């Protein structure tokens, strides 16, 4: 797996994988396409990462669909909540590293990233983790009978992260806002990260895998 190493706060070395995240693996683009990333604060070279093509999107959709049909929708809701809380724990553990990546990738202040963006991302994960086992239907009395509703997941969701300033400095927070409810409701998700600032979501992909989500539950593509 190709990766880059960024220099973090207090001399910390931060490894970020540069491949597309499909089926819990970091892989190169179908045709080897890449994106050149610049440090927005000074215009210097920051990283080169894989750029998804149509074939990569098709592969990610197939992976997400298979996982939804065979694994994720059948996992008990309480277990889904536990996984979301575990991901929140990992984000809190890696807060300094993530804030450093966001500072390099978007020029947002380190303190703002750590104490505002990351804290909101964690709050979102924990909030929807609590909802995972509380999604139910309703029973209604009707003239001459009854009616009921049953809430079911949609299947594969797609989340496109914004690129335009100033919104793009909140990419990690917005990624968690989109990811959390989709997974809590029993869907799988494909995240299309910003081609201008994708490194935070690249790190998120590694954290998703560490958390223990089934392969294909979360796929992250840049391009």
N, C-alpha and C positions, 0 to 999 in steps of 0.2 A: 504494500500500500504506500503510495507516494504521500509525502507530507512535507511541511515546512516547519521551521522553528522560529518563533517570535521571541524577542526579548521583553520580558515583563517587569513589573515593579520589583524592586530590591534584587535585581539580577535573576529573577525567575525565568526559566526556559519553558516556553509553551509550544507544545506540538499540536499542529492542526493538519488533519488529513485533507488532501486536495481533490480527491476523487468524488464522483457522484455517489450518493448514498442510496443504494438500491438493495433490498432484501438483506439489510444489516451488514452490507459489505460496501467498502469504498472502491469504486471501479472507474476506469477511464471512460471517456465518451466513446460512443460507437466508432466514430471516425478519427478519434484522437484530438478533437477540437479542444482548445483551451481559451481562457480569458486572462488577460494581463491586468493586474490590479495595481493601482497607485495609492500611495499614502496621500490622502487629501490635504494634509497640512503643509506638505512641501513638494508634492508631485514626484517623489522618488518611487522607485520600484518597491512593491510590497510583496506580491506573490503571483503565482500562476496557478490557476485551478481549472478543472475540467469543465467544459461547456456542453450541456446536454443538447442532443439532436432528437429528431422525431423518433428514431429507433430506441433511444434511451427512455423517452417518455412512454412509448408503448411497453417497454420492459417493466417500467415502474408501475404502470397501470395493471399489468398482468399480475405482478407480484402482490400489489395491494388487494386486488380482487380475490386472488387465491387465499390470502391470509384472512380476509374478511369472511369468506365462505366456509373455510375449513377450521379456523382457529379462533379469531378474535371475537366474533359474535357469540361464541359458545363459552367464552371465559366468564366466570361469575362476576357480576357487577362489583362486588366488594374487592375482588382481585384487581379489577381495572383501577379502582380508587387507590389501592395500595401502590400500584405501579406509578400512577401520577404523583403520589406523595413521595415516592422514592426518587423520581426525577427532580422534584423540588428540592429534596435533600442534597442531591448531587450538585445542582445549580448553586445552592447556598455554600456548599463546600468549596466550589471553584469560583467564587465570586470575584476574587482578585484577578484571576486569569481571564475571566470573561470580560471584566471591565477594561482590562488592558487591551484585549482584542478589539472591543468596541471603540476604544480611544484611537487605536491605530487605523481601524477600518473606516471610521466616520468622523474622527476628530472631536467627538463628544468628550466632555471632561470626565476623567476617571471617577471622580466622586459622584457626579450625576448618574453615570452608568451604574455604579455599584449600589448607591443608596436610593435611587429612584427607579430606573428601568428594571434592574434585576429584582428588586424587592417586589415590584408590581407583577413581574413574570411569575415569581414564586407564589404570590397571593392568588393569581389566576389558577395556577395548577392545583393549589390546595382547595380553592373554592369548588372547582369542578370535580375534584377527587371526592369531595363530600356528596356531590350530587349523583355520582355513578350508581349507587344502589338505592336511589330514591326516585327514579324515573318510572312512573307507573301510569295506568290508564284511569278511566272514570266509568262509573256505573250510573245510568240514568233511568228513572222510571218514565215510561211513555204511555199514552193512552192505549190500553189493550196489550201492553207488553213491556219490554225493556230494551235498552240500548247500551252498548258499552264501547269504549275506545281502548285501543292497545297501541302504545307507542313502540315503534320499531326503528332500528337504525336504517339509514339510507343506503349505506354501502361504502363506496370509495368517494372521498371528498378531495377537492383540490383547493389549496390555499395559495394565493398569489400575494407575495409581500410587496408593499409599496416601495418605490425607488426615490420619489421626488423629495427634495429638501423642503421643510425640515422633517418630514415624516420618516425619512429613511434612517434617522438616528435612533428611532425606536424599534428597529427591525426585530430584535430579539424578543422584546416585550410583546410585539404584535404577533410574532410567531407562536408564542405561548398562548396568547389570547385565542388564536385560531385552532391550535392543536388541542388544547385542553377540553373544550366542549365536544369536539368531534370524537375524540377517543372515549370520553366519559359516556357518550351516548351510544357507543358500540360500533362506530365507524372506523375505517382506516383512512389515512390521509397522505396525500402527496403535497409537499411544500415546494413551491417555486420561489427560490430566494432571489434577492436583488443581485443583478450582475455588477452593480457598483459597490456593494458592501455585503459580500456573502460569507465572510469568515466566521461571524458569530453563529450562523446557522450550520456551518460546517462543524463547529465545535459542539453545537447542540446535537448533531447527528451522532457523534461519538458518545455523548451522554445518554442518548436514547438507547444505544446498544448496551452500554454499561448497565443501565437500569434493568434490562431484561425483557423489554418489549419483544414480542415475536417478530421474526424477520418478515418484512413487508408491511408491518403495521404502520410504520412511519417511513416514508421515502422522501429524500430531499434532493432536489435538482437545481442547478444553477445554469443559466444560459440565456 
